[in-house]
Amino acid sequence: MKIYIPFHVGSGNRGCEGILRGTANILKLSKEDILALDRDQSDFELDQKLKLNNIVDLKVKVERNLMLKLMGKLGINMERYYVSPFVSFFKSDNTDSLCLFTGGDLFCYDSTIKENCFLLDYLTDRGIKSILWGASIEAHYITAKIEKQLNRFEKIVCRETETKKILEKHSIENVFCYPDPAFTLEPQECELPSMFYCFKVIGLNISSMVNDNSFSLNTPFIKNLTNMIEFILKETDYRILLIPHVTWERQDDRRICREVKKIYAAEERIDILNVDNLGYLQIRNIISNCHMFIGGRTHSVISAYSTCVPALALGYSIKAKGISTDLGLDNKLIFDTKNIHHDDELLICFKHLIDNRDMILAQLQRIMPKYKKSAFASYDVLKDYFD
């Protein structure tokens, strides 16, 4: 039995690394039995640098040739256009294999839905079983066509109950719910930035995704963010560590971190974590040492939750609400970055985090052992395929 993971794409998004590591942790197979596909050569090299090749067999996605690119632009034979980069990844004679569609958000963006559907059809027609693994799905994306596609999966494993409820309302079958695979992971020791040795640190992950898909500083989110930072600097003695989590060029967290740091260029209490040589587990270790955490990237917040660091999620999708709700946290610990009406909304949420820190800590400490155990139990969905 080979496990194929075609949508790993690469650790340029440390959340993708977290999903792959967590999945391998749950499966407990030899690395030769788990094949993961990187988006391009640069991601392949980064994955090797972060030693993912020690737990899975890494492959690189085949680039489309000029003819296929032209076909895509002209809208000709779109199935071939979308499927061709994956064909060499799958063994044609290996119909007892299992394909895990990972990534969490595969059915949350228009840019990925078509590719998912074409590949699912390709695999199903060839007798290769597919499971949607650790998914979150927004209700408005489930059209009649997508509903039909989702029912082609052998099983669907949601990572939070909000998605499970939506799928069940659409009469989608074989739906299960287990925590995100990354909850099974433990931090890896690494050197901490110097501020941790003398001060309490607020970890802060921001991205273009929570900033109206922009790197601009002229947005309602940035106004909220700077108001919160001003409060921290004037009313507390906390230090702030900006923690990038995605380094892909088109949505590089480091870029927006640098822009924010420029506003406070002379402020020694604010710094940016250099993540160039840090993998998901090491970043998790740094987050685990924070007094509190505020994060936009889902898997950065998962690192805080899983290590019982009181956290505020900068939410822009169902996954933030779903995971927080399943952990028994109140909705004041999610700041809706898509619906901002006033400049002090994030500050209000942060004050709630401060005022209720001990209560949040106690809740995470109470629920996390059972929650992590449930994440490991997601293996039950797969075990029949290994008999």
C-alpha positions in Angstrom: 0.0 0.0 0.0 1.4 3.4 -1.1 0.0 6.6 0.3 0.1 9.4 -2.3 -0.1 13.1 -1.1 -0.2 15.2 -4.3 -1.1 18.5 -2.6 1.7 18.8 -0.1 3.1 21.6 -2.4 6.0 22.5 -0.1 7.2 23.9 3.2 7.3 27.4 1.9 4.1 27.3 3.8 5.1 25.8 7.2 1.4 24.8 7.6 1.8 22.4 4.7 4.9 21.0 6.5 2.9 20.6 9.6 0.1 18.7 7.9 2.6 16.4 6.2 4.6 15.7 9.4 1.3 15.2 11.4 0.0 12.8 8.8 3.2 10.8 8.7 3.0 10.8 12.5 -0.5 9.3 12.5 0.3 6.7 9.7 3.6 5.5 11.2 4.6 4.0 7.9 8.1 3.8 6.4 9.1 6.8 4.4 9.1 4.7 1.2 5.3 4.1 1.6 4.4 7.8 1.7 5.0 9.8 -1.5 4.5 13.6 -1.3 4.6 16.0 -4.2 6.4 19.4 -4.1 5.1 22.3 -6.1 8.6 23.1 -7.7 12.3 22.7 -7.3 12.7 25.5 -4.8 10.1 23.9 -2.4 11.8 20.5 -3.0 15.1 21.9 -1.9 13.6 23.6 1.2 11.9 20.4 2.2 15.2 18.6 2.0 16.8 21.3 4.0 14.1 20.8 6.7 14.6 17.1 6.5 11.2 16.1 5.3 12.9 13.5 3.1 13.6 11.6 6.3 9.9 10.9 6.8 8.4 10.7 3.2 9.5 10.1 -0.3 9.6 13.5 -2.0 8.8 14.1 -5.6 8.7 17.4 -7.7 5.6 18.4 -9.7 6.3 18.2 -13.5 6.1 21.5 -15.2 3.6 21.9 -18.0 5.1 22.2 -21.5 4.4 25.1 -23.7 1.7 23.3 -25.6 -0.2 22.5 -22.4 0.2 26.1 -21.2 -1.3 27.3 -24.5 -4.2 24.8 -24.2 -4.9 26.2 -20.7 -5.0 29.8 -21.9 -7.4 28.8 -24.7 -9.5 26.6 -22.5 -8.9 23.5 -24.6 -8.9 20.0 -23.0 -8.8 21.4 -19.5 -8.7 18.0 -17.9 -5.4 17.2 -19.5 -4.1 20.7 -18.6 -4.9 20.2 -14.9 -4.0 16.6 -14.6 -0.8 16.4 -16.6 1.6 17.7 -13.9 0.4 14.8 -11.6 0.5 11.8 -14.0 4.1 10.8 -13.4 3.5 11.0 -9.7 1.0 8.1 -9.7 1.9 4.5 -10.7 -0.6 3.4 -13.3 -0.6 -0.2 -12.1 -0.9 0.6 -8.4 -4.7 0.6 -8.0 -4.5 -0.6 -4.4 -2.9 2.8 -3.5 -4.6 5.5 -1.4 -4.5 9.2 -2.3 -4.9 11.7 0.5 -6.1 15.1 -0.7 -4.4 17.3 2.0 -4.0 21.0 2.4 -7.1 21.7 4.4 -8.4 24.5 2.1 -8.5 22.7 -1.2 -12.2 23.4 -1.6 -12.0 27.0 -0.3 -10.4 28.8 -3.2 -11.6 29.1 -6.8 -8.0 28.7 -8.0 -7.7 25.1 -6.6 -11.2 23.7 -7.0 -10.9 22.9 -10.7 -7.5 21.2 -10.3 -8.9 19.1 -7.4 -11.9 18.0 -9.3 -10.1 17.0 -12.5 -7.5 15.0 -10.5 -10.2 13.3 -8.4 -12.0 12.2 -11.7 -8.6 11.0 -13.1 -7.9 8.9 -10.0 -11.4 7.5 -9.6 -11.5 6.4 -13.3 -8.3 4.5 -12.7 -9.5 2.8 -9.5 -7.3 4.7 -7.1 -9.2 5.5 -3.9 -9.1 9.1 -2.6 -9.8 10.6 0.8 -10.2 14.3 1.5 -8.0 14.6 4.6 -8.2 17.3 7.3 -10.6 19.6 5.3 -12.3 22.8 6.0 -14.9 23.9 3.4 -16.9 27.1 3.2 -20.6 26.6 2.6 -20.8 29.0 -0.4 -18.4 26.9 -2.4 -20.6 23.8 -2.3 -22.5 24.0 -5.5 -24.4 21.1 -7.0 -21.3 20.2 -9.0 -19.0 20.4 -6.0 -21.5 18.3 -4.0 -21.3 15.6 -6.6 -17.5 15.8 -6.6 -17.3 15.5 -2.8 -19.4 12.4 -2.9 -16.8 10.8 -5.2 -14.3 10.7 -2.3 -14.2 7.4 -0.4 -14.2 9.3 2.8 -14.0 12.9 3.9 -12.2 13.8 7.2 -13.0 17.3 8.4 -10.8 19.0 10.9 -13.6 20.8 12.7 -17.3 20.3 13.3 -18.4 23.4 11.5 -17.4 21.9 8.2 -18.9 18.5 9.1 -22.3 20.2 9.8 -22.2 21.9 6.4 -21.4 18.7 4.5 -24.1 16.8 6.3 -26.7 19.4 5.4 -25.7 18.8 1.7 -26.2 15.0 2.2 -22.6 14.3 1.5 -21.8 10.8 2.7 -18.9 9.1 4.6 -18.0 12.3 6.6 -15.8 12.1 9.7 -14.4 14.7 12.0 -11.0 14.6 13.7 -8.5 17.4 14.7 -6.0 18.7 12.2 -3.0 16.2 11.9 -0.6 19.0 13.1 -2.1 18.7 16.6 -0.1 15.4 17.0 3.3 17.1 16.7 5.6 18.1 19.5 7.9 21.2 19.5 11.6 20.8 18.6 14.1 22.6 20.8 16.0 25.5 19.2 17.6 28.7 20.2 15.1 31.3 21.3 15.4 35.0 20.4 17.1 37.0 23.3 13.9 38.8 24.3 12.5 35.6 25.8 15.2 35.4 28.5 14.2 38.6 30.2 10.6 39.5 29.1 7.2 38.2 28.4 6.7 38.0 24.7 3.6 38.4 22.5 4.0 36.2 19.4 2.4 37.9 16.3 1.8 36.2 13.0 0.4 38.4 10.2 0.0 37.9 6.5 -1.4 39.4 3.4 -4.3 36.9 3.7 -5.7 38.7 6.7 -4.8 42.1 5.2 -7.4 42.0 2.4 -4.8 40.0 0.3 -2.6 43.0 0.3 0.8 44.1 1.5 -0.4 47.7 1.8 -0.3 49.5 5.2 -3.3 51.5 4.2 -6.0 49.0 5.2 -8.5 48.7 8.0 -6.6 45.7 9.4 -3.3 47.5 9.6 -5.0 50.4 11.4 -6.4 47.9 13.9 -3.0 46.3 14.2 -1.1 49.5 14.9 -3.7 50.6 17.5 -3.1 47.3 19.3 0.7 47.6 19.0 0.5 51.1 20.4 -1.5 49.9 23.4 1.1 47.1 24.0 4.0 49.6 23.9 2.3 52.2 26.0 0.4 50.2 28.6 2.4 47.0 29.0 5.9 45.8 29.3 5.5 43.0 26.8 7.8 42.5 23.9 6.4 41.7 20.4 7.9 39.0 18.1 6.7 39.0 14.5 6.6 35.4 13.4 6.4 34.7 9.7 4.9 31.3 8.7 4.7 31.4 4.9 7.7 32.3 2.8 6.3 31.8 -0.7 7.1 34.8 -2.8 3.5 35.6 -3.8 2.3 35.7 -0.1 5.5 36.0 1.9 4.7 36.8 5.6 8.2 38.3 6.0 7.3 41.1 3.6 4.4 42.4 5.6 6.3 41.9 8.8 9.1 44.1 7.5 6.6 46.8 6.5 5.1 46.8 10.0 8.5 46.9 11.6 9.4 50.0 9.5 6.7 51.8 11.4 8.5 51.0 14.6 12.1 51.1 13.2 13.5 52.6 16.4 11.5 50.4 18.8 13.7 47.7 20.4 10.7 46.0 21.9 9.6 44.7 18.4 11.6 42.2 16.4 11.1 39.8 13.5 11.9 36.1 13.8 14.3 34.9 11.1 12.6 31.7 9.9 15.0 30.9 7.0 16.5 27.9 8.7 13.5 27.0 11.0 11.0 24.3 10.2 7.4 24.0 11.6 8.5 22.2 14.8 11.1 24.8 15.7 8.7 27.6 15.0 6.2 25.8 17.2 8.9 25.7 20.0 9.3 29.4 19.8 5.5 30.0 19.8 5.2 27.6 22.8 7.5 30.0 24.8 5.2 33.0 24.1 3.1 34.5 26.9 0.3 34.9 24.4 -0.1 34.5 20.7 -2.0 36.3 17.9 -2.0 34.6 14.5 -3.4 34.7 11.0 -2.0 31.5 9.6 -4.1 28.6 10.9 -1.1 26.4 11.6 0.6 29.1 13.6 -2.4 29.3 15.8 -2.6 25.5 16.0 1.0 25.6 17.4 -0.2 28.0 20.1 -3.3 25.9 21.0 -1.4 22.6 21.0 1.2 23.9 23.4 -1.5 25.6 25.6 -0.5 29.2 24.8 -3.6 31.5 25.1 -4.2 32.7 21.5 -6.3 35.1 19.4 -7.0 33.9 15.9 -7.1 36.5 13.1 -9.8 34.6 11.3 -10.8 34.9 7.7 -12.5 31.5 7.1 -14.6 28.7 8.6 -11.5 26.9 9.9 -10.7 29.6 12.5 -14.2 29.5 14.0 -14.5 25.7 13.7 -11.2 24.9 15.5 -11.7 27.5 18.2 -15.3 26.3 18.9 -14.2 22.7 19.1 -11.6 23.7 21.7 -14.3 25.3 23.8 -13.0 28.8 23.3 -15.4 31.8 23.0 -15.9 33.7 19.8 -14.3 36.8 21.2 -11.0 35.1 20.6 -11.5 35.3 16.8 -11.0 38.6 15.1 -12.9 38.6 11.8 -10.5 40.3 9.4 -13.1 40.3 6.5 -15.6 42.4 8.4 -13.9 45.3 10.1 -16.0 48.3 10.9 -13.9 50.2 13.5 -10.3 50.9 14.3 -10.3 49.5 17.8 -11.9 46.0 17.2 -8.6 44.1 17.3 -7.6 46.0 20.5 -10.9 45.0 22.1 -10.2 41.3 21.3 -6.6 41.6 22.6 -7.8 43.1 25.9 -10.2 40.2 26.2 -7.3 37.9 25.7 -5.3 39.6 28.4 -8.2 39.7 30.9 -9.0 36.1 30.4 -5.6 34.6 29.9 -5.6 32.4 32.9 -9.1 31.0 32.1 -8.1 30.3 28.4 -4.9 28.6 29.6 -6.9 26.4 32.0 -9.3 25.5 29.2 -6.5 24.5 26.8 -4.7 22.5 29.5 -8.0 20.7 30.2 -9.0 19.8 26.7 -5.7 19.4 24.8 -4.7 15.8 26.0 -8.0 14.4 24.8 -8.0 16.6 21.7 -4.5 15.4 20.6 -5.6 11.8 21.3 -8.5 12.3 19.0 -6.1 13.6 16.3 -4.2 10.3 16.5 -7.5 8.4 16.3 -8.0 9.7 12.8 -6.0 6.6 11.8 -9.2 4.6 12.4 -10.6 6.1 9.2 -7.7 4.6 7.2 -6.9 1.3 9.0 -9.2 -0.8 6.9 -7.1 0.0 3.8 -4.1 -1.5 5.4 -5.7 -4.9 6.4 
